[in-house]
């Protein structure tokens, strides 16, 4: 066989393989569009069900977790998994069980102390709110406070129905009597190690805007504009 004939044979094989690929791709996309795909998909029944209530219903209360301050020192919360199924990486963005909204682990005190250092040194770069978000900030503060008291009754205690709350891990007593001594977002950051964003809907253009944040550990930069 000559070089030319060999090249022609390879071209023929390549064209045939490409034709099969295009044919399979055509059928693949036709099946998807027509709803007849045979690829494994997650059934509706097996999908994760949200533990959150509907918009007109109250958020379910967390289940009390009776761990002591001494136990927290070696406590590992639920493992974080970036994978849902094998080879199916996700962003881990889904509605959580309310019990896992604000987690607790052996690094809690380290997070809280680092938050204090960042807020003291960088201040407005990591915490702040815009006019019009006052009620939302107060609502977030009350929601976080109630959650921590109910979820971790041995770690957050109060003898006056939440007016003063003692963080048994840091020893700090938070004064929630009005007028507040600090920004509501500061109170939130002294109770939970997570970052918080407040997004509100603008009724004029029907869009949502970031109106407040307490983010000592941001994943990026907001800029100054």
C-alpha positions in Angstrom: 0.0 0.0 0.0 1.4 3.4 -1.0 1.6 6.4 1.4 -1.3 8.0 -0.4 -3.5 5.0 -0.1 -2.5 4.7 3.7 -3.4 8.3 4.2 -6.7 7.9 2.5 -7.5 4.8 4.6 -6.9 6.8 7.8 -9.0 9.7 6.5 -11.8 7.2 5.8 -11.6 5.7 9.2 -11.5 9.2 10.8 -14.5 10.3 8.8 -16.4 7.2 9.8 -15.6 7.7 13.5 -16.7 11.3 13.2 -19.9 10.3 11.5 -20.7 7.8 14.3 -19.9 10.5 16.9 -22.1 13.0 15.3 -24.9 10.4 14.9 -24.7 9.5 18.6 -24.5 13.1 19.6 -27.6 13.9 17.5 -29.5 11.1 19.1 -28.2 12.1 22.6 -29.5 15.6 22.3 -32.7 14.5 20.7 -33.3 12.2 23.7 -32.6 15.1 26.1 -34.9 17.6 24.2 -37.7 15.0 23.8 -37.4 13.9 27.5 -36.2 10.4 26.5 -32.6 10.5 27.8 -31.3 7.2 29.1 -28.5 8.8 31.0 -28.8 8.3 34.8 -30.5 11.2 36.4 -31.6 11.9 39.9 -35.3 11.2 40.3 -37.6 13.7 41.9 -38.3 11.4 44.7 -34.6 11.0 45.6 -33.8 14.7 45.5 -32.9 16.4 48.7 -36.0 17.9 50.3 -35.7 21.3 51.9 -36.3 21.5 55.6 -37.4 25.1 55.3 -41.1 26.0 55.4 -43.0 27.9 52.8 -42.8 31.7 52.7 -46.0 32.1 54.7 -44.9 29.7 57.4 -42.3 30.1 60.2 -38.9 28.5 59.9 -38.8 25.3 61.9 -36.9 25.4 65.2 -33.6 23.6 65.5 -33.2 20.5 67.5 -31.2 21.2 70.7 -27.7 19.9 70.7 -26.5 19.4 74.3 -22.8 19.7 74.0 -20.7 21.4 76.7 -17.9 24.0 76.3 -15.4 21.3 77.2 -16.8 18.9 74.5 -16.6 21.7 71.9 -12.8 21.7 72.2 -12.6 18.3 70.4 -16.0 18.5 68.6 -16.2 17.9 64.8 -19.4 18.9 63.1 -20.8 17.1 60.1 -18.2 16.6 57.3 -18.3 19.0 54.4 -18.7 17.3 51.0 -18.1 19.2 47.7 -19.3 16.1 45.8 -22.8 14.9 45.5 -22.3 11.9 43.3 -19.0 10.4 42.0 -17.4 12.8 39.6 -20.2 15.3 40.0 -18.7 18.3 41.8 -21.1 20.9 43.0 -20.9 24.4 44.7 -22.7 23.0 47.8 -25.4 25.6 47.2 -28.7 24.3 48.5 -31.1 24.9 51.3 -29.7 23.4 54.5 -31.4 21.6 57.3 -32.0 24.3 59.9 -29.9 22.3 62.3 -26.9 22.9 60.1 -27.4 26.6 59.4 -24.9 27.8 62.1 -22.5 25.0 62.9 -20.3 24.4 65.9 -16.9 22.8 66.0 -13.5 22.8 67.8 -12.4 25.9 65.7 -15.3 28.1 66.9 -13.3 30.2 69.4 -10.5 30.7 66.9 -13.0 32.0 64.4 -14.6 34.4 66.9 -11.2 35.7 68.0 -10.1 36.2 64.4 -13.3 38.1 63.7 -12.7 40.5 66.5 -9.1 41.1 65.3 -10.3 41.8 61.7 -13.2 44.1 62.7 -10.9 46.0 65.1 -8.2 46.5 62.5 -10.1 46.8 59.2 -13.5 48.0 60.4 -15.6 49.2 57.5 -13.8 47.1 55.0 -15.5 43.9 56.3 -18.7 45.1 58.0 -21.4 47.6 57.3 -24.9 48.3 56.1 -26.8 50.8 53.9 -29.8 53.0 54.9 -33.0 51.0 54.5 -31.5 47.8 55.9 -32.0 48.6 59.6 -35.0 46.3 60.1 -33.3 43.5 58.2 -30.2 43.7 60.3 -32.2 43.6 63.5 -34.2 40.7 62.2 -31.0 38.8 61.4 -29.6 39.5 64.9 -32.7 38.2 66.6 -32.9 35.2 64.3 -29.2 34.3 65.0 -29.6 34.8 68.8 -32.8 32.7 69.0 -31.1 30.0 66.9 -28.0 29.8 69.1 -30.0 29.7 72.3 -32.2 26.9 71.0 -29.6 24.9 69.1 -26.8 25.1 71.7 -28.6 25.6 75.1 -25.4 24.8 77.1 -23.2 27.1 75.0 -25.4 30.1 75.0 -27.4 30.9 78.1 -29.8 33.6 79.2 -31.6 34.3 82.5 -33.8 37.1 81.3 -35.5 35.8 78.1 -32.7 36.8 75.7 -32.1 40.4 76.9 -28.6 39.3 78.0 -26.9 36.3 76.5 -23.7 34.7 77.8 -21.5 33.0 75.3 -20.1 30.2 77.5 -17.3 29.6 75.1 -15.8 33.1 75.1 -17.2 34.2 78.5 -18.7 37.4 76.9 -22.1 38.6 77.9 -24.0 40.3 75.1 -26.4 43.0 76.0 -29.5 43.1 73.7 -31.4 45.8 75.6 -32.4 48.8 73.5 -30.9 51.0 72.4 -28.2 48.6 71.3 -24.6 49.3 72.3 -23.2 48.1 68.9 -24.2 47.4 65.3 -26.5 44.4 65.0 -24.1 42.8 62.6 -21.4 43.0 65.4 -23.7 41.0 67.7 -24.2 38.4 64.9 -20.5 38.1 64.4 -19.9 37.5 68.1 -22.3 34.6 68.2 -21.7 32.7 64.9 -18.5 32.0 63.0 -20.2 32.3 59.6 -20.2 35.3 57.3 -23.5 37.1 56.7 -24.9 39.0 53.7 -28.2 40.9 53.7 -29.8 41.2 50.3 -33.1 43.2 49.8 -35.4 43.5 46.9 -35.8 47.0 45.4 -39.5 47.5 44.6 -38.8 50.0 41.9 -36.8 47.8 39.6 -37.7 44.4 41.1 -34.0 43.6 41.6 -32.1 42.4 44.6 -29.2 44.4 46.1 -26.6 43.8 48.7 -27.5 46.1 51.6 -25.4 44.8 54.5 -22.7 42.4 55.2 -20.5 41.1 58.0 -17.8 39.2 56.1 -14.4 38.9 57.9 -13.5 36.0 55.6 -14.8 37.0 52.1 -14.1 35.0 49.0 -13.4 38.1 47.0 -13.5 41.9 47.0 -16.5 44.2 46.8 -14.6 47.3 45.8 -15.4 50.8 47.0 -18.1 51.8 44.5 
